[in-house]
Amino acid sequence: MAKLPYVKEYTDDCGIRRRYFRRKGYKGGPLPGPIGSSEFLEAYQAFMAGKPAPLARARDAAGTFGSLISSYYAWTEFTNLKPNSKRLYRYALEPVRTKHGHRALATMTRENLIAVIEKIGEKAPGMANLTRAVLQKMLKCALERNAIRVNPLAQKVTAYKIGTRHTWTDDELDQFEKRWPLGTRQRLAYALLFYTGQRGGDVVRMRRKDIAGGRITVTQEKTGVELKIKIHPDLARAFKAGPTKGLNLIGDEHGRPIQRAALTGLIRAAVKDAGLPAKCVAHGLRKAMLRTMAEGGASAKRLAAVSGHKTTKELDRYTAAADQQTLADDGIASMPIRK
């Protein structure tokens, strides 16, 4: 359909496309649903007439599920979360609020909430698990605050079984590097993810001033842990080759800061162009670094010093896999050759 006037669009930190009605002298607000959908057009027409959008008004009315979600955002339990966690919680709750926020709290029974989760799970099991976990936390908090009388998700709700993120293999790393040589923005993004072993949200916040004494200082957004990561020679070569625009180590084409979703999208597009499978995602480079270090003999404690993990439970898997291969090789080599 033709582009509608007064509609402003942007992509939020979680990669979700948001649309708002903005017209001088008129009441504005969010436009729900896809462009052209009935709820989108209903809200747009209401704003054009100078009225509040019916759905936006209904989902925030007292006694609705939407009003509970809005209240949760103002509670200490939510405001105490780290910025990245807040974005993740909103990422899970906002789609539910858009579709079901107008419903009365009494109608959001266990059966109905499980149906909401399972509907999401039809296409996105991982998103369904996240929605389930966040709803459980919110409803537990609401019960403790007497905002609801019964927590419909107090009893265990079965999670979807999903695999772990793929760890890039050496062949996949080689294939990416062959397609994206030093000097490309894609190679710099890849090198930052792989040679620092940090999460995408921390990589996009790295600035040139954070480099000193051959190290990059990183304060992880998720854990609050401050790390000093030694710059690997291959990462130093990537820095030297550039691009070197802007204050951040990786930015957009003009050197402006980017969000994690943009970095993830950059790697996704580069992976496709390199002919690699879609399972080769940005976070898999962090895992590939830990795998490489473990195979080189690094202990779980050394891995944690780079990754920022507070416990070595997850990291033990990397060292165990590496140790298993080495020990198995040694074991086979110790067997005499029978003639």
N, C-alpha and C positions, 0 to 999 in steps of 0.2 A: 504494500500500500504506500501511497505518497507520504512523504515526511510531514508530520504534523507540527504546526508552529507551537512554540513555548514548551516543547519537550526537551529537557536536558538529560543527557545520558553520561554515565561514567561507570568504570569497573572498580568495585571496592577491593579491599585488601585480600579478600578470599577468592577473587576472580569472578564474582557474581556481577552481572550487568544490572545496574540500577537506573530507574527512570523517574524523573520528577517534573511536575508542572511548575513552571516559573514564568509569571507574567506580571509586570509592574501594575500595582493597583488592584490585583486580584489575589484571592486566597490560593496558596499553592500547597503542594504536598506530594507524597510518593504515588506513583502510578503502578498498581499491582498487576501481576500477570504479564504474559507476552504481549507485544504490540499487536493490536487488532483483536485481542480476546475481548469477551463480553465485559469482564471485570475492568480491564484496562479502559475500554471505551466509556463505560459507565462513569468511572472516576474522572476521565478526561472531560466528558460533557458536563459533569457537575462543576468542575473547576472553571470551565469556560463560562458557565452561568453564574460564577461567583459564589458557588456553594461548596461546602466540604464534601469530599468523596464519601458516598454512603458506606462502602466497605470499611474505609479507614475509620469512620465514626463508629460503626457497629463493632468492629473488632477491639476497640478500646473502651467500650461501654462497661460500666460496673457489672461484675458478675460473669464476665465472659472469660474465655481462656486467653484471649489476647490481652486483657487487662492484667491477668496473672503474670504473663510473660513480661509485660511492661513494668510491673511492680518488681519483678525479680531483678531487672536491670538496675534498679535503684537500691537494692538491698546490699548490705555489707558483704555478704557471701559472694556476690558477683563483682562488686567494685574492688574487692581485695585480690581478684585474679590478676595474673600478669597480662599485659596487653595482648600477647599472642593467644592466650587462653580465652580472653574476652571475645576476640574475633572468631575463634573456633566455635564458641558457644552460640554466638549470634548467627554464625553460618548454619548451625543446626536448627536453631529456634525460629529464625525469620521465615523460612518457607512454611513451617507449621503455622505460624502466626498469620501468614498471608491467606492460607487456605482454610484454616479452622479457627482463627482468632475470634470470629463473630459468634461462635457457638457458646452456649451457656456452660459454665463449669460442670454443672450436674450431668450434662450429656457426654462429657469426656471421661467415660468409664474405662475400666481396664480393657474391656473387649474392644472399645472404639479406639483407644490409644494403640493397642497392639495392631489393629487393622491399619492405622496410619503408618506405623513402623513397617509393616509388611508390604504396604503399597510402595513405599520408598525402596524396600529391599528387592522388589521385582526387577528393578533396573540397576540399583546401586547398593549392594549389600554392605559395603563399607560405610556409606552415608547412613544407612539404616542403623548400624551399630552405634555410630556417633550420636544420632538422634535419640536412640534408646538411652544411652548413657547420660546425655545432658538432661533429658526429660526426667530421668530418675533423680538426678542431683537437684533439679529445680523443685520437683514435687516433694522430695524429702525436706528441703528447706522450707517450702510453703506449709507443710504440716507442722513443723517445729514453730513456725510463726503464727499458727492458727489461721492461716489464710484459706486452708481447706480442712475439712473434718476427717477425710480419709484419703490416704495416698493410694491411688489405683495401681501404681507400679511398685508397691512396697515388696511384693513377692517377686521372685526371680523371673526375668523374661529372657528366654533363650536367645542367644546372640547368633548371628550368621557366622559360619565357618568361612574364613577368607585366608588366602595365602599371605605370606610376608612379601614385602617389596623385594624385587629382584636385585641381586648383587651383580654389578657388571663384571663380566669376565675379562681376562687380559686381551682376548681377541676383539671383544667389543670396544675396549678402550683404544686399541690400535686402529680399529676401523674408523672411530670418531676422529682421532687425531689425523688420520690420513685425509679425511674429507675436509676438516677444518684446521688449516695450518696456523702457525703462530702469526699474530697480527690481526686475526679476525676476532670479532666480539664474542662469537660462539666459543672459540678456543679459550679465551680469557675467562669466560663464565665457567666453563668446564674445569679449567685449571684451579680456579678458586674453590670450587666445590670439592674436587678430588684431593688437592694437595693441602687443604686446611682441615678437611673432614668435618666441616660445620654444616649446620642446617641452612636451608635456603634463606630463611628469615634473618639469620645472622650474617650471611654472606652479603646480602644487599645493603646492610648497614655498615660494612667495612669501609673506612675512609683512609685516604693517603696519610693522614696525620697519625693513624693507628700503627704505622710501621716505624719501628725504631730498633736499632741494634740487631738487625737481621731477623726480627720477629714481628708478627702481627698480634696486637692485643685485642682480644675479643671478650665482651661480656655477654654471655649467652642470654637471650631473651627468655627462654623457657626455664632455665635453672638458676639464673642470676650468677652463675659461676664465671669468674674472670680467668681467662686462659691467655697464655703467651705462646703462640705457635711459631716455631722456627720455619723460616721460608725455605722451602725445598728448592734446589737449583733449577728444576724444571718450571717451578712457579715463578722464580726470578726471571727466567727467560721469557715467560708469558707477559710479565709486567713490562719488561723492556720493549717487547714487540708491540705492546698496546692492544687496543686503543687506550689513550691516556686522558680522555676528556673528563672534565668535572672533578669534584672533590671526592666522590665515591670511587672505589676500585672498580666497580661495575655499574654502569648506568644504561640509559637508553642511547639511541644513535647520536644524540646531542650532548651526552654526558650528564643528563639530569637523573636524579635518584629514581629508582624503580622499587616496586613492591615485590614480595616473594612470588606472587602469582605471575608476574611478568617474567621473572627469572625462570620459573618452571615452564612457562610457555616458550621461552627462547630455547631451552634445552629440548623440549618436546619437538619443536619444529626442526631443530638441528639434527636430532636423532632420526626423524623421518627422512630428511634430505640425505642423510648418510646411509640410508638403507638398513638401519638397525631396527630391531623389533620394538614395539610400543612399550614393552615392559622395562626398557632402559630409561628410567625416569631420573630426575635430578637427585632425589634422595638416595637412589641406588649408588651414586658416586661416593657418598659418605660411607656407605657400607663397603664399597670396593676398596676404599683406602684402608679401612680397618682390616679387611681380609688380607690385603697386601702386606700390611704391617705384621699381622699374625703369622702369615706364611714366611715372613722374614725372621721370625723368632721373637717378636715383641710379646711381652707378657700382658695379661689383662690389665694390670696396673698401668703399664705404659700406654695401652690403648685408651684407658680412661683419662689419662693426662692430656690426651689430644682431643678426644671426643667430648669430654665434660660429663660423662656418665657418673652419677654419684655412687652407684654400686656396680660391681663387675659381673652381675648375674647374666646380663645379655651378652657382654663381651666374652664371657667364658666360652660361648658357642663358637666364636671365631678362633680362639686359641685351641679349643678342643679339636676343631676340624683340621687345623693346621698340624697339631701334634699327632692326630690320628694318621695323617698321610705320611708324616716323617717316620713315626714309629712302625707303621706298616711296611714302609720301604726297607727300613733297617731289619725288620723281622724277616722279610722275604730274602733279603740279601744274606742273612745269617744261615740260611738253609744250604746244606751241601748239595752239589750237583750229582745226581745219581746217573751212573752210566749203565 
